[in-house]
Amino acid sequence: MGETVSSQLSAWSTFYVTMATAAATLTGLVFVVITLVRDAPSLQPKEEGIATFTTPIVIHFCTALYIAAVFIVPWRTYGGVAVLVGLCGIYGVIYVSRVILRTLRLNSDGNNYTPDMEDWIWYNCVPLLAYLAILGGSIALPHAALQALFAIAGGVLLLLFTGIRNAWDVVTYLAITRLKD
């Protein structure tokens, strides 16, 4: 059985090495961009919305990096993988729930930014779907490995693309805000 698990996971190694590389690179890039934005005098964040939307981007990239690292380890059984990835999926669901609450506060605290439908979809719904796919995949991993591996990979890829899209959205918003000031 150990050889079967190892061979099934090694078939995914290129995918997860690619995801880890992309996630680590993009996390670093987000840090650089946010640092540059914070140093720009006219772009000092004036609202809770900036933090509400930037921190999840880094969390999603770090989640992709973490899961990639877990899958690259030469496991003998799916038990350890399922537990570590499952804990990550649970954390992600809880984290996105907290982001949803922060987003709701943006609507109610008189903040000068009100999230639109696109913000709700990309910053809340899509990441929640990704974390649920990761969690579901981790639960199914010991029983239906092939389908579970695809579900987890889909969740990781969705987090990566969501992070890229949301990072672009934040940078574009900040650039437009700067032009208005």
Buried (B, 14 or more C-beta within 10 A) or exposed (E): EEEEBBEBBEEBEEBBEEBBEBBBEBBEEBEEBBEEBEEEEEBEBEBBBBEBBBBBBBBBBBBBBBBBBBBBEEBEEBEEBBEBBBEBBBBBBEBBEEBBEBBEEBEEEEBEBEBEEEBBBBBBBBBBBBBBBBBBBBBBBBEEBEEBBBBBBBBBBBBBBBBBBBBEBBBEBBEEBEEEE
